[in-house]
Amino acid sequence: MPHARIGGRLRAVSFAGALLIATAAAAAPEAIGGFDFKREAGRWTVLGDGAKLEREDGRLDFRYRIGPGQPQMLHLPVPAGRLADAQGLSFQARTSINLSVVVTLEEQGGGRWSSSFTLSKGDWTAVVLRPEDFVLATEADAPADSNGRLDFDRVRSLTLLDAAGFVAAGNAAALDFFGLKRGERRIELRELAFLAKPPGGKAPGLDGLGGPQAQWMVFGADDVDFGRRGPLRDDGLQLKYERKVGRAMSLIRPLPAGALRGAQALTLEIASREEAELNVVLEQADGGKFETRLKLSDGEKLRSYTLRLGDFKRAGDSRTAADKPEPARASQLLLTEAAGLFSKRGDNALWLAGFKVQGGGSAAAGKDNPPAAEGAATVTVESPGWSPWTKRVEPVHSGPYSAVGDPTVWKEGDGLRMVYNCFDIERKRGAICLASSSDGLRWTDVPTGDDKLPGRLIKTRPGQWDDAQETPFMFKWRGEYLLYFIGYKDKGGFFASFPAHVGLAVSKDGVRFERPDTEPVLKTTPGGFDGDSISSPSIVEHEGKLVMLYSAYCFSKCPPGGAGVTLLAATSTDGRNWTKHPTPILTKKDFPHAKEGIAEAEVRKGPDGQYYLFYSLLYGDKGHEVGEARAPSPFGPWEINPEPILRKSAKGFDAIGPIAPTVVFDGNRARMWFHGFGKKRTIDIGYAEAPWPLKP
């Protein structure tokens, strides 16, 4: 819960309130040039005979046919300069069939830029596109671009079409070759916005699999999934298809200009249920085509295959006389499995986890070697007698609008999971979402069946005590997942909405949650240290019981010395019924260097049997930092590190300060995630780590 000093008194911006500010520019298209999706609905047209477009309640319903002839597409003319401040775009799409989509932006007097990605049928999918996701058209009839970059201020039109329309227009027989169904299809769009700042979250990387959607075109697969499926440890493509006579399956990844400059080899991480052979083709902007063969072993286990570019040979339909590829000219990578054309028959599944480039500079970017723009720049804070903490200067998770926070992270199998505050854009309220990661640095929402807010675990309840939700904490105990959160009736922010209580939801699988009781499991106590509100529950097991530490707020009718924020405790034997500890665990007096004390504390038991506390230090107008303490028991006595372990940055995503830490002990290091509150009201999740032990 981001804190701020307002009116000379301790205040806090509620997570929902802060998110509403943070998402105002990105979620409301008016932020750039007055573009509004609903108002602009009448400007959309269809190109191609027979296509239909219906407009209803801020949604576009595009119906078209795939077959021989001109491809059918959606087209939006853009007045000159309308998108001058745009730095990306986002929208939601739903399709009637698994298909690949091409979004094209054409500049006035400039180039034609396209971004390609694949959508799975049925569910609404959030799509976020950055300027670097668009590739300049370089074919012979493409318009020239004067500066080699996408200029939103010169964009004159946006076009969206099904990539299968291109295939059919070029060669109708290709539809049969890839098993593409002829006939009517449907794409629905809603909430399209041009973003006034670069989209948050991770960039897709060169392999196109690190972002919110798979930036590959797929043809010939009966089932396409993007996420962690089968052997995939991180987001990747799962493709299921039938191998039969006259049919092939192909994946296509368009490459930015110069992406492979200096490259010497490609390493693909891939698995195939059955033995398979891929024809790997590298296409160049000058029409050159070069190919090699890759044999895949059977079994649902990812394997790395390295292909030396020097082993690629000139393809029969190459338009150049060169015998070997020129990596700097590479424009497209194609992977085609055509075993059905020869001897292989039956169903197969293929999993693509990504690819890396060996040699070259920035071209080597991918999920395992992220682009320099994602940054690994760090800053280290030393504190005498304690281990130093090293913080990344860029966030590791931002969501679509730089509006995420209050993380809790834990180990789950071979990876990590994180429950965090997301934002319900429809209700303008804080909500609770779940994400997963293989390395803790790249996060993807876990599908939970919520088509409006991917990753959401539980619904807010309008008009009830949990009308808004914040500060989640989740852990697995005695065979079930316990999800704690605070809820309040939102009347304009946390401090305008007292009281806030603690709620509980439970689950057997950590994805589908139910509430054992609609009432809170821990309520405020009038006249007590938590007389006004409760926030940020954190729970650890101690001597056979669960111990909850939580932030308590009181501003009126408080006990002596209890005004402000105090750290309290409660205990439980079943996780549902809680008894409050009679005395505070820590108060403002324990932190004389922090004007307003501490909040958002998390307690963890270390590998040494000691208990470690990580918390937000509140400095009033001077912002926030993160501190740590150690004790033999969650009740204390606490040995407090007198120095902050994470400091606010001069600029960047945590310029007001890092806050709300969560820690995982992992071998010889302690790993921390936190959220940073930026000066532009952005909220992003950051990362830091320190050597173990924390106090040598």
Number of C-alpha atoms within 10 A of each C-alpha: 25 28 25 20 17 12 7 8 12 20 17 18 19 24 29 27 19 25 27 21 17 21 20 16 18 25 22 19 22 17 19 21 15 12 18 18 22 17 10 13 17 12 11 16 17 20 16 15 13 10 19 18 17 12 15 11 8 15 18 22 18 22 20 26 20 24 23 17 15 15 23 25 23 23 18 18 15 20 12 15 14 17 23 15 17 23 21 21 21 21 18 18 23 21 20 16 17 19 24 21 22 19 20 21 24 24 22 18 13 20 25 22 24 21 21 26 24 23 28 19 19 13 17 21 21 21 18 25 27 19 19 15 23 21 22 25 21 19 12 10 7 13 17 16 19 9 9 12 15 23 22 22 17 21 25 20 17 18 19 20 23 24 22 25 24 19 20 21 18 14 12 17 14 17 22 15 17 20 20 20 15 16 9 12 17 18 22 18 19 20 19 23 24 30 27 23 18 17 23 21 25 24 24 23 27 28 28 24 26 26 22 24 22 25 27 23 21 28 27 26 24 15 16 22 19 21 21 21 15 14 17 23 17 23 28 24 25 23 22 20 20 20 23 18 15 14 22 23 24 18 19 18 21 25 23 19 19 14 21 27 19 18 21 15 20 19 16 19 18 23 26 23 17 17 14 18 17 18 15 20 21 25 24 25 17 15 16 23 27 25 23 17 16 16 11 19 17 13 15 17 15 20 17 16 15 16 19 15 20 12 14 19 18 21 18 9 10 17 13 13 9 13 15 17 21 19 21 17 21 25 25 17 20 19 20 19 20 23 20 18 15 12 10 17 13 10 14 17 19 25 25 23 26 24 25 24 27 20 15 17 15 20 25 27 24 21 25 14 15 23 20 14 12 16 13 13 11 12 13 15 15 14 13 10 10 18 20 19 21 21 23 16 20 20 28 23 26 23 23 23 25 27 28 31 34 30 29 26 25 18 17 13 8 9 14 17 24 27 26 26 27 29 28 20 15 8 13 15 24 28 29 29 25 26 21 25 22 20 13 19 15 21 26 25 21 20 18 18 14 14 15 15 22 21 23 27 24 19 15 20 14 13 11 14 24 24 19 32 31 30 27 28 25 26 18 16 12 7 9 13 19 21 23 24 25 25 30 25 21 27 12 12 19 26 18 14 18 20 22 31 23 27 25 24 20 20 17 13 11 18 19 15 19 15 14 13 11 13 15 19 16 20 20 21 16 15 15 18 30 30 24 25 26 29 26 24 28 26 22 17 16 14 7 8 13 18 26 24 28 25 22 29 27 23 17 15 14 18 13 8 11 22 21 22 24 25 24 23 24 18 21 16 13 11 18 16 11 18 13 17 15 9 11 16 18 20 19 20 13 13 16 11 15 18 16 22 23 27 26 26 25 25 25 21 20 17 12 8 11 13 21 22 23 24 24 28 30 28 20 19 14 14 21 30 27 25 22 25 19 23 17 15 15 24 18 13 13 19 13 15 16 14 17 20 23 27 23 22 17 10 12 18 27 30 20 26 29 31 35 28 32 27 23 19 20 13 11 11 15 19 21 23 29 28 31 33 32 21 14 12 22 25 32 27 30 26 25 21 20 21 19 19 16 19 13 8
